[in-house]
Every structure is written in structure tokens, then in C-alpha cells.
């Protein structure tokens, strides 16, 4: 199969970038011909570049024309879009389809429905834009505290409704929890395909003598790291290693007790090695994460998990794998850490590894990805027969897309725990 992957990378490398690379490597190992069109927010440097990105965020004609040319040049059957914000824009989907490809879009976060992509405001879950008017994002300046930025995001969201959704043959969502959110947000339920992230077997180091707790992630408010450090003041007997960096780095270091060690960011292979040596992973995030690679990597390493009971984590971390605690509740977090740390690590570790083998290996993920592509190609074939296409001018970005958001088909996935988003008062 010939596949063209589109991805707009962030300034700071994150989980989405790693997923894109892993999927491309997986597809190539399976014999598929994969081409990557990669742009980066590093290109947005200076006032002129920022203004240009702002103007084209809802509809970048140049990006659309370039993608249409790449589809014809590579003879791509599938165009798989990951992040398209802000440089590629929603215009690339119609352009890819008009050029002859079936289109798949992975929804790594909630940007289509929420200006800050996290459904988080003032440190608490917020679904005001999902339940009511999206102008809430303007009132609260939800995109980086900026009124123009929030208005620009809303313009991009308007471009991802109506006709735009018809150009996408399958949307990939990472969990059943996120599928429910996107269906409630208006995406077409019959086209939402559940496919989690994965870890390749070849990347997993052998387990070692296990001791202490581990946190891996960005040191920023939405990751719940303030609660983590506060909780650890009451757990003097268990050492905690913190891997990562971010805006709260200095504040956390100054507030941390002596049994917490900060070692900064590490390469992925070194992180996996640390996971093979730890007794448990702590995942205190307070927002509706997509599908954190940290959790998949922990299961692959046979590492028990203590996670906040929210969003995808509440679906992924079953009682057999560790424990869930109330987000932001430092006492509950401390209690659950002691409980899991004090338990026999053998059964928990074996269960984590079993869950990885069941749902998150490269083989399983390849089968899901190929199935998703096959379904996208079939919809493309059927819709062509029914004349379901945009006009050339609109597909190439000459006109903005029309009004409302779409949904899809769910693949087999591990047990789902119902979690309802919270509406702010």
C-alpha cells in the first residue's frame, strides 16, 4: 500500500511526534511504501511568520496545493494526517481526497472541540465548549491566555465542520473515552475507529531488580506534578525518581522532600530501562489525556501503575495493573502508592505485561492500522460511486469549509470504564 503521512510537529518534541515515527517504522517493516510530509512549528520564527501562520490556520491554500501535488507524485492510496495545526490547516484533507487518496485523521488531542486541546481550565476539567457555546473559549482566552489566539482557534474549528468531515474516511481515536467525547462533539460515530498507541517488542529491555517509584512526563500543571510532590512529603519511606522537564521544574525541586530525585529528560531507551528497574509508575495527570505513551511503555515493561481516575487513564489502568486515585487528592495518592508498593510485585507485573501482549504490541497495532486503511479505501470507493466529492476550488483551499463536526467505527479494545466529562458550573 502507498501511504502519505502528514504531520505538523511541535516546537518541543512530544508523544505525538514519537507515535508518528513509530507508526511509519511499523508500516515500512510490514512492506508498505510510506512517504512523510513533515512541517514544524520551529518554522514560525518572528512576527511575520507568526502573522502568516495566524492568517492561514483555518485554510492554508499553499499547503493544500502542495499536498495535492504530493499525492499525485507518490500515487498515495492513503493520506494519513496526524497534527495539522497550525501550518497545514484543515485544507489539506479535501486536497488529498480531490487528488485521489482516501483520508485518515488521527485525533491525538481535543483541539477540534477545545481551544487549549485539553478540556482543562483553572486546574479542573471543563467541558463548557462541548456542552454549550464555544464562545466560552473567547471569554476565558483559553488558547494561551490570548484573545486573538483563541479567536483564531475558533476559526479553525469552524473550518472542521460540515463538508470538511465528509472528506475524511476514517478518524482514529485512541480510547473509547475519547470516542465518546468526539461523538458528543458532533463527529460521525460510524467513522471513529479506536486504535491505541503501542510499543514495539524490540524496544523493551529485560526487567531488573525493582525498587522505588517513577514519574515520567512534562513538569507542567496539567500533569498533576504539584500534587505528586505534595503527596511525597508524607511518603518518606519510598524513593521517587522524576524524569522530565518543564515550566514547574525549579518550583518542584525547591518543594520536594529529600527522597525525590530529579534527573531531567532522558532518551526513550533510557526511560524504558528505568521502567524495567522501578517498582511502580505514578501518573497523576489531571486532564483528559489522549493515550499517554508512558502508560503503554509501563505495561510493556511489566511496571504496575498508580494513576489519577480521570479520562483515558481510568479506562486503561484496570485494578489488575495497579490502582486509581482521586485526581488532586494527595492523601489518596499517598495511600494508593503505599498499597501498590507494598504488594507482591509479581502478579501486578505479570498482569501489566499480559495487558501489553493483549492490546499494545506492534503486531496488534499493525493489524488495526491496516484494517482502518482498508475501511477508509472502501468508503472512498463507495463515495466516489455516489459522487461524494468537493469541488476542485474548495478542495484546494479556495473556500473555507462549511458548518458541524463528525464520528466512526470502534475496533476491539480492552475493557472500557464509563467516565463522564464534567461540566463547569
Buried (B, 14 or more C-beta within 10 A) or exposed (E): BBBBBBBBBEEEEBBBBEBBBBBBEBBEEBEBBBBEBEBBBEEBEEEEEEEBBBEBBBBBBBBBBBBBEBBEEBEBBBBBBBBBBBBBBBBBBBBBBBBBBBBBBBBBBBBBBBBBBBBBBEBEBBBBBBBEEBEBBBEBBBBEEEEEBBBBBBEBBBBBBBBBBBBBBBBBBBBBBBBBBBBBBBBBBEBBBBBBBBBBEEBBBEBEEBEBBBBBBBBBBBBBBBBBBBBBBBBEEBBBBBBBBBEBBEEBEEBBEEBBEBEEBBEEEEBBBBBBBBBBBBBBBBBBBBBBBBBBBBBBBBBBBBBBBBBBBBBBBBEBBBBBBBBBBBEBBBBBBBBBBEBEBEEBBEBBBBBBBEBBBBEBBBBBBBBBBBBBBEBBEEBEEEEEBBEEEBBBBEBBBBEBBBBBBBBEBBEBBEBEBBEBE
